Amino acid sequence: MTKKLSQQRSEHVRRRITRRRLLEVGSSTAFGVTFTDLLAATEVQAGEPGGARFGQAKSIVVIFLWGGPGQQDLWDPKPEAPSVLRGEFQPISTSVSGTQISEQLPKLAQQAHRYAIVRSVTHRDFEHGSAAYTALTGQPHPLPGTNTTAQPDDFPTYGSIVSRLSPTAQPVPDFVVLGPVMHQGARPPLAGQNAGFLGPGFDALRVPDDPGEKSFRVDGVTLPEGVEHSRLTGRRQLLSSIDAAEQGVGHRQLSGFSDLYERAFGLLGSSETRRAFELADEPQRLRDSYTRTRFGQTLLMSRRLVEAHIPLITVNWSKLNADQWDTHSRNYPRLRTMLPPFDQALATFLEDLDTRGLLDSTLVVCLGEFGRTPKINKDAGRDHWPDCYSMLLAGGGVARGQIFGESNRSAAYPIANDVAPWDIAATMFHLKGINPRTLINNRQGQPLPISRGEVVSGLL
């Protein structure tokens, strides 16, 4: 077939599937799909790696603590440091002998046998926007030290990579973001939150509202008003109408197009999937245990989405509670408000996953874009500090009850087993069953590895 004829048939397909017709699907807007985006995205799969725990994580839950929580006030207390450095919180013992964390995390202290703490994460980017990009993509931003906003050439966030390379066969979205889109002040959305050069066809189903509110609903899993299931079935014929003309477009490209819209229809048609977003089915005592905060109820919904086999869920702590983690001033009064519900909700989430037999197949990653300065500033706060900070990982193949890496006496610099965000990314992909060496094409057709880091085998 000639190139000209192929182009003519591709254009014929585009004319037959107009924007208006696609919007009639009902849930397609939740996926942000355009046909051009689907045609543009390709990847090259590298050879399957061996190694421990490869593919053990069926789902990943990324809990992003926007603003940067202080390592010395949560996961890496330094009781022997000078008072100007160590702050007001004392360390407490945990369920793992020899491991201590902040006294403000007593519930998580009781769950320490279920998770690992990495105390040696490090990079060089001091600014929220570009550092958040690094945390959510595993790639250094090309303009470090800036509060940059999302651009079409951005590297895709984790969920978009998973959507492209390891989509689920279930009639559910591949990638869900719970919580609002993150902004720095009045600027447009921060980079690192979307599909970037893969195109919006691989963006998340976003659920920005509070799942604890009585008025909560998810438009992407609710049939539009006046559309009955019989009409939905009829509209499904839109897909089958892409027939002979589509043979001029690459089979692989059309397969991606069809699969995505089949999932959109399946999502609307699946009562089980719709129920995953309904917290009313949960016992009141369990809902109370998660705390009735927005963060707690969002984690409870995350557990339900894990049960619905959604591959990647991101929880954004951004205006989820009264404060964010950017504690330049009044660090300790603010943390005394923020940490108790955080502690109880996350501890309940880990215990709930484990008692249901889900934790071993669910990777939980709880992190910020950086940590906080060792020295307390003149406003009784701590400033940005990417040179050394801590994060929590649990399940999905991560060895339980361990401390990985070590910081110096002021929690300022790693002194053992330093880990970069791209190493965390490689480890996440490995546990999800995706070779970190896999190549994907950017908008210019250049093949790029999904991770430049190395799998942190010591965590597995």
N, C-alpha and C positions, 0 to 999 in steps of 0.2 A: 504494500500500500504506500502511495506517495505521501511525502510530508504534507503537501498542500491539502490532499484529501483528508488526511488525519486531522489537520487543523480545522477544516470545514465541518467535519463531524463533531469535533469537540465543541465548536461554536454552536452547532445545532442543539447539542445537549444543553448548553447554557441557556439558549433561548427557550427551550421547552420547560426548564426548571427555573422559573422566574423567582425573584425574591419573595413576591407575594405568595406564590404557591408554597414555598418552603416554610414561610412563617405560619401557614395553615397547619403545619404539623403539630403546632401547639407547644411542644417542649424544645424545639430546635433552638430557640433564642437562649435557652439555658446553657446550651453547648457552645454558642457563639460561632456556628459553623458557616463558612462560605465554601462553595465548590472550588474556587480558585485556590484557597488555602489547602484544601485536601489534595489537589493536583500537584501543589508545589512541594509537599513534604515527602522526603524519601530518607532511607537510612541504609547503612551497610552493617550487618551483624558480624561481629568478630567471632572467632572460634569460642566454643563454650569452655569456660575455665573449670578446673576442678577445685579442690579445697574444701575446708570445713564449712558446713552450714549453708552452702550455696543453695539458694532458692527456698530456704526454710520459712521465710516471712511471706505469708500469703497477703497480708495487708500491712501497711505502714501508717502510723499516726504521727505526724509532725506537730508538736506543740511549740509554737513560736512566741517567745516572750519579748515582744517588741519594746525596745528601749534599752535592753542590756542589764540583766540582774547581776548584782555583785557576787562574785565567787566566794569572798570571805564572809559574806552574810548569809549564804545558803549552804553550799556544798563543800567549802574548803576553809573552815574556821582556823584562825591562827592565834590561839590563846597565849602563846609565848611572845608574840610580837609586841612592840611598844604600844602604849595606849593610843597614840595618835594614829596608829595603823589598824589595830585590831577591832576597834569599834565597841559597841555596847552588848552584842549578843554573845552568850557563852556557848561552848560546844556541849552536845549531849551524846551519850552512847546510843548505838543502834542495835538492831537484831543481828548484826554481823560483828563478831568480836574484833576489837581494834579499830573499827570505823566510827568516826564521829561526824556529825553535821550540826547545823545551827539549832539552838534550842527553840527557835520559832517553827521548826518542822517536826514536831513530836510524832505525828501520824506517819509521816514518811520514814522517820527513824525506825518505826516498828515494821516497815515494809522493805528495809534495806536488803534483805535476802532475796528480793525479787528484781533488783535492778543493779546497774553498774554506774559508777561516777567516773567521768574522765576529767582530771584536774589539770590537764596540760594542753588545752586547745589554744592555738596561737595563730595570729595573722598580723598584718600591719596597718589595717584600715581603721581610722579613728572616727569616721563619720557614719551616722545612722544609715543614710540612703544607700551608699555603695557597700557598706558592711552588711546590711540586710540582704542585698543582692547576693553577696558571697554566701551568707548563711542559707539562703533559700534555693540557690542553684549549685553550690559547690564550686563556683568559679570566681576568681578575682575580677572585680569590675574594671573595665578598661580605663575608667577615670576615678581611681581611688581618692578618697577624701572629699567626695562631693555628695550632696543630697540630690542625686540624679533621679529623674523620673522615667517611667517605662517607655521604651523605644521598640520599634519593630525588629531591630537587629539584636535585641537582648538574647542572652542564652536562656533556654526554657527552664522554668522552675521544675522541681522534682516530679510533681504530679503529672506535668505535661510530658516529660520524658517517659514515665511509666505508661501514660495513655498511648504514646506512640509505639513503644517497644514491647509492652507486656499488657495489652488490654484484656479485660476480663471477658469470658464467654457468657457471663450472666447478663440479664437485661437490666443493668444498673450502670450509672456513670462510672468511668474509670477514676475520676478525680473530683473530690468534693472539698470545698473550702468553707469552713464554719467560722463565722465572724466577719466583721466589716473589712473592706478594702483598706489597706494602710496608706496613710498620707503623712508627709512631714509638713506640719502646719497647713497652709492653704494651697500648697502645691498640688499638681496632679498626682495620681497614684505612683507609689514607689516602684522602681525597677525590681525585678526578681519575683513578681507575683503571678506572672502569666506565661503563656506559651512562647512568647518572644518570636524568634524566627521560624518556629514551626507553624505559626499562624493560629488565629483564634479558634479554629476547629479543634484544637487540643487544649483549650482553656478549661478551667474547672466549672462544675456546677456550683455556683456561689449561693450560700445561704447566709445572708448578712444579719438576719434578725435574731432576736432572743428566743430560743426554743422553749424557755420557761413561761413565756407570755401566753395567755389564753387565745389571743388573736393570731398566734403563730401559724403560718402555712408556707409551703414551698411550692411556688408556682410551677417549677419545672417538673413536679411529679403530680400535678393536679390537672385534670382535663379542663380546658377552657370552658367557660360558662356556655351552655347550650350545645356542647359537643358530647354526644353519647358514644358508648363503645361501638355501636353499630356504624356510626359515622367515622369513628377512628379507623375501623377496619377498612372502610371504603377508601379513606385517604391513604391507607397503606399501599394502595394500588399505584400511587405516585412512584414508588420505588420500582415496581415491576414494569412501569411504562418506559423506563430507561432500557431499551431493548437493543434492536439492531444497530441504531446509531451509535451506541456506546462502544461497540466493538472497535471503533477507531481510536478510542482512548486506552491507554495502557491498562491491562487487567488489574495490576496491583493497585493503581490509583483508584479505579472504580471500586475495587474491593473495599478500600478504606472508606470511600464515600458511602457505599451501601451499608457496610457494617455499622458506621456511626449512626445512620438514620434508622437502621433496624433497632439499634439500642435506644434511640429516642422514642420510637414507637413502643418498644418493650417496656421502657420505663413507665410510660403512661398507662400501659395495659396491665402492669403487675401490681396486684393488691399487696403482695408481700413487700415489695419495694416501697410502696407508699406508706405502709405501716412502719417502716424503719424510721421515718421522720416523725412519728407520733409518740410522744413521751407519755401520753395518758395511759398507755398499757402497762407502764412500770409501777411497781408497788410504791406507795407513798413513803414507806420507811426507807427504801433504797434511794428515792429521789432526795429525801432529807439528808441521807448519808453523803451524797454527792455535793451537798449544800445547795440551797435555793438561789445561789448566785448565778449569773449568766455563764461564768466559766464552768461551774459545776454541772449545770444542765447541758452545756455544750459537750463536755466530756462524756456525759451519759449518752447523748445522741451519737457521739463517736463510737461508743461501744456497740450501739445498735447498727451503725453503718458497717462496722467490722463483721457483725453477724450476717449482714446482707452481702458480704463478699466484695465490698468496694476496695479496690487495690490501694488507693492512697487518699488519706484524709488529712487536711491541714487545719489546725485550730489556731486562729490568730488572737492572741491576747492584745487587743488594740481597742481600747474603750470598752473592754468586756467588764471591767470593774471600774471603780471610781478613779483609780490611779494607773499610770503606766510605770514601766520599770526604769525610766530615765530619771534617776534620783539625784539630780545635781544639788538639790537643797532638801533639808528636812528628811534625810535618808531614813533615819530610824523611826520617827513617827509614821512615815508613810509605809514602811515595811511592816510595822506592827499591825497596820490595817490590812495590807495586801496578803501577807504570808499565811495567816490562819486559814482563810478559805482556799487558797492555793494548795496548802498542805493537805487539808482534809479531802479536797476534790481529787487531787492527783493520787493520793494514797488509796482512796476508794476505787478509782479507775483501775489501778494496777491490781488490786485485790480482786475486783469484780472480773476482770479479764482472766485472771489466773484460776479462780474458783470455777469458772465456766469452761476451762480447758482451752482458752483462746490465746493466752499470753505467749506460749511457745511458738505460735504461728503468726503473731502480731508484733512487729517491731515498733516500739514507742521511742521517739526521739524528742527530748525536751531541751530547748536551747534558746539563747538570745543571739544577737549579732556580735556582741562582745561582752566584756565584764566591766568592772568599775576599778577606779584607781585605788592603790593601797592606802594612800594618804587621804584623810578626810579634809575637805576644803573649808574655806571660811564661812560657807553657808550651811555647814553641818551636813554636807552631802558628799557624794563620790562622783567623779567625772568618768568619761569614756576611757576604756583600757582594753585594747585588743591583744596586747602582748601575752597575756595569760588569763584564761578564764575556764570555767567548768560547765559541764553539761551532763544530763542524765540519759542513759539508754537502757531499755528493758525489752526482754522477749525477742522473738524472731530469730533466735540463734545467738544472742549475746549472752555470755556467761554471767550467771547471777552472782550478786553479793560481792563484787570486786571493786577495787579502786584501781584505775588505770592512769598512769602518769603521776607526776609529782611536781609541785611548785616549790619555790624557795620560801623562806620563813615569813615573807610579807605577801605571798600570793601574787607576786609581780612578774615572775618569769618561770618558765618550765625548767626543771633540772633533771627530769627523766621522762623519756617516751613522749616527746612533744608531738602533737597531732595538729594538722591543718584542716580547715573546713573541707578541702577537696579530698582528704583521706576519709573523713566521715562520709562524704558523698559516695566514694568508691565502696565503702563498707555497706552502706545502705543498698546500693544497686546489687552488690554481690549477694546479700541476704535475700533480696527480692528475686534473685535468679536472672539478673541481667549482667552480662559481662561489662565491667567498667571500661573496657577498651573499645566498646561498641562505638561506631562512627555514625553521626547524623549530619546531614547536609544543611548548611545555613542558606540564607536567601540568595547568596551568590553561587551556590552549588559547591561550596568548599566542604569537604568532609572534616568533621571535628569530633574528637573523642568526648563521650559524655562525662568523663571524669579524667582529670590530670593527676589524681592522687593514687595512693596505694591502699589496699584493703588492710585494716588494722587487725591483723590476725590475733594479736594478744587479747582482743576483746571477745573472741569467739570461743 
